[in-house]
Amino acid sequence: SRALRFAASGEMYLHDFASGLPTGGVGQLRLTDLQVDPEGVFERPARFSLGVVDMRLRTEPFRVDIGQMQLLDDRTRISGKGAVSAGEQGWRIAFDAGIDRIGRRDLMALWPAALVPPTRAWVDENIATGELHNVRAAIRLAPGTEPRFELGYEFRDTQATLLRTLPPVRDGRGFATIFDNSHALKVETGVIDAPEGGAVDVSDSQIVVPDIREKPARADIRLMTRSSIPAALSVLDQPPFEFMKKAGKTPDLATGTAEARTDLSFLLEKKIDPKDVDFHV
């Protein structure tokens, strides 16, 4: 069909017969040339060259347990397990997935637009990392409750953004999570190129957004820097902070080295005035 096409072979062992009909089964399917394209679900069709699914089916009540799912394309391997069931109140879905590595745009393409759309939109707008590693995702859907979604990933040797007005972190390595609608990103190692004074080591810096559902959401940043004094001050002189300009000073007011911890808290709005930023350096 237009929404789904694949070639498959496999076995299904039927059991628990009632009136000559099975009420359950266990099986394994081997898939090739899988293309999934339900209208309005994905940004572009999801394609995989190979796949395998181990599953158990029960009909009374209806439930499908996926013990193992593996999907492969040229660059990405997706593994998963979970369950889908139907009851009097509606559908229940619990699914956990793991991806070895995937580009951010490819991840967004595989994320259905209707699945927790506020979280999807926030990730699309605010996560600037190019390639994600060791991605772990979980979705829980149940009647009468809000969908729950969790995401965790690592980034390596890549460019990451702590704040859009600051220079990006290069050669960055770290991890990030979305859990109970809170987003946290930790830079284990990385540097930023300051407007003046050279590179700034920002290892151990982090950003936390306590509730990504808020509009605008609040961000709490802890910026750990090791650099020359002019480099550290020139970073703190970038919008929306401009601490040096406010003080009528320039970043080159002193020479030497600086180790600093800067705590910042502000709302993630398109235009942020310095007076709207709580800070401690």
HUPE-V822866 format. One record per run of one state. SS is the DSSP state (H for helix, E for strand, C for the rest). FROM is the first residue (numbers start at 1). TO is the last residue. If there is no record, write none. Layout:
{{SS/FROM/TO} {SS/FROM/TO}}
//
This chain:
{{C/1/3} {E/4/18} {C/19/20} {E/21/36} {C/37/45} {E/46/59} {C/60/61} {E/62/72} {C/73/76} {E/77/87} {C/88/89} {E/90/103} {H/104/110} {C/111/116} {H/117/126} {C/127/130} {E/131/141} {C/142/147} {E/148/160} {C/161/168} {E/169/179} {C/180/181} {E/182/193} {C/194/198} {E/199/201} {C/202/204} {E/205/209} {C/210/217} {E/218/228} {H/229/236} {C/237/242} {H/243/247} {C/248/250} {H/251/253} {C/254/256} {E/257/267} {C/268/273} {H/274/276} {C/277/277} {E/278/280} {C/281/281}}
//
